[in-house]
Every structure is written in C-alpha cells, then in structure tokens.
Amino acid sequence: MPFEEQQVTEISRIAPDVVVDVRSPDDRQADIDEKVRVYLAAGTNVIFLVDPDAKTVTVKDATGTRVTGEDGLVAHDSLHGFNLRARLLFEAPRPRTR
C-alpha cells in the first residue's frame, strides 16, 4: 500500500505475534508468499498456514519452514504450552448434544 494511503487509513502499526492463515481454493501461492514475507519483515514471530485440501499446516518463522501433516502437532516456541493435534483442524464439527 502506498505511504500516502497508509496515512489516511486505519492500519495497525504493530505486527501480530502469531498469524493463522487458512488457504482458500482460489488463493495464489505468490500472494501467500508475499503475505508471509510482509508478516515476517514486520516482526511476526510465527505464521501457521493451514491447507484444508492437503491437510497440512505449514509453520513459518524467521528460522525456516516446517510442514506438519494431520498426524502431527501444531506448536511453536512463541506459544509456550500450546499444542494442537493438526487432525482437529480438518475434522468436521460434531453437533452438540445436550
């Protein structure tokens, strides 16, 4: 976004510590790569890229990239104590019972 436009819009000046991005079928890889580049350059600690079709979670940070399949854990040092079985992200929600 041009600098002049940034001055008149309500854009956060602080990068989030953690980003979760769920890939849509029409997302272009080049656009995803650019978002990742911008987030990391702005100071985001970790980006979780969730791909429902491939059933993978790609974890990107300043040190590199790690891909987790549905049998793996979604975790990162930035989220001390947090871990989630990737499989839970790809299961259909179950109806609530009373």
N, C-alpha and C positions, 0 to 999 in steps of 0.2 A: 504494500500500500504506500502510495507516495506520502512523503513527510507532511505536505500541506494538508492532505486529507486526514492524517492521523491527528493533527492539531484540532480538528473540528468534530471528531468522533469520540465516542466513549469507549476507548480501547484500554484494556488493562495494561499497566506498565510493568507488571510483575509476572514472571513466568510461573506456571503451576509446578509444584514439586513432582507430581505424578500425572500422566496423561493416559487415559484408556480410549482407544480409537477402535471402533468396530467397523470392519470393512463391509461396504455395500457392494452389490454385484456390479454396479457401474463405476466404482472407484478406479481411477487410473493409477498405476504404480508410480508414475512420475509425480503425481500430485501427493501421494502418500509420502514418498521420499522427500519431497520439498517440505511438507509439514514436519516431518521428523527432524530435518536439518534445522528448521527455524526454531522448533522447541528446544533442541539441544544447544543451539547457539545462544538462546535466550537464558539458559541456565536450568532447564527442566532436568531433574535427576534421572527419570526413567519414563519410557513410553511402552505401554503394552498394546500391541497391535493384534486384535482379535479377528481371526478369519473363520467365520462360521462354516463356510463351504469346505475348507481344508481341515477344519477342526484343529487349528493350531493357534498358539499365542506366541508372537514374536516379541521378545523383550529387548529393547534397545536402550543403551546408555552410553556415556562417554567412553567406556572401555570396549564396547563392541555390541555384538548381537548374539542372542541365544533363542532358539526355537524350541518350544515345548509342545508336544502332542497332547492329545486328550488324556493320556495316562500320566502326564507329568503334573508338577506343581507350579502354580503361578506365584512367584515370590520375588522380592528384591530387598537388598540391604536398606534401601530408603524407607521401607515399610516394616520396621522391626517387629517381628512376631506375627506378621500376616503371611498366610499361605493359603492357597485355594486350589483344590483339585480342578484342573482345567476342564475335565469332563462336565463339571457342573455348569459351565458356561454354554455348553452345547446341548444340554438336555432340555426337552420341552417342559414347561412348567406344569406341575401337577395341580389339579383342583384342590382347593382347601376343603377339609372335612370338619364338621362341627362336632 
